[in-house]
């Protein structure tokens, strides 16, 4: 089963990359953009989707400063699964 994991800083945690992007956007002509956060996207194939939470907690994210969201994907077209 294919899974997509989105990892981003928790609310209240300093996000220097997000701040840099937010400051640069007005200089490029994009006004009105706020609260930018930069994270990571990891896609992986797993045999047992029940292991994904442990994989995220032990390896893919730092639970002290990051949160993660797991999306199960349909192997045919990459659309979110049920």
N, C-alpha and C positions, 0 to 999 in steps of 0.2 A: 504494500500500500504506500502510495506517495503522500507525503505530508509536507506542509509549509509552516515554518515557525518564524514568527515576527517577534524580534527582541528589541525593546526600546527602554530608555531610562524611565524609572518610576517618577511619578509626579513629585516635584520638589527637589529632584536630583539635578545638579548642574549638567547642562548639555552644551558644551562649547561648540560642537559641530553645528547643532541646531541654531545656536545664537549667531554663528558666523554666516550661515545661510540666510537667516532672518535679516541681518544687517546688510547683506549684499543685494537682496532682492529689490529694494527701492532704487539702488544705484543702476539696476538693469531695467528700470521702468515698471516694476511690478509693485504697485501700492496696495495697502490694505491686507497684507499677509502677516499673521501673528501666530504665536505659539508653535514655532517650527521645532520639530524633534527629528533627529536622525537616529536610525536604528540599523539593525542587521536583519537580513532575510536568509534563512537556511532552508533548503529543500533536501529531503532525504527519503529513501525508500526503506520501510521497516516491515518486518513480518508480523509484528504484534503492536498494534496502535496503542495498546494499554501501557506500553513501556515509554511512550513519548514524554509523559510528564516527568518521569525520573530522568530521562535523557536530558531534558531541558534544565532540571534542577541541578544535576550533577556535572554537566559539561557545557551546554550551550549558553547558559545565562549565569549571571552573578545575582542570586536571589536577594542580596542585600540592596542592590542599587538598580536592578533591572526587572521588568515584567515581561512576560511572553504570552503569545497567543498562538494556539495550534489550529491549523486548518487542515482537514483531511481532504485530499484531492481525488477526483475521479481520474484514473490512469489514462482514460481515452482522450480527454480534451483539456485537462488541467483545471476544470471548473470545480468549485468547492463541492465536496461530497456530503452525504447525509449522515 
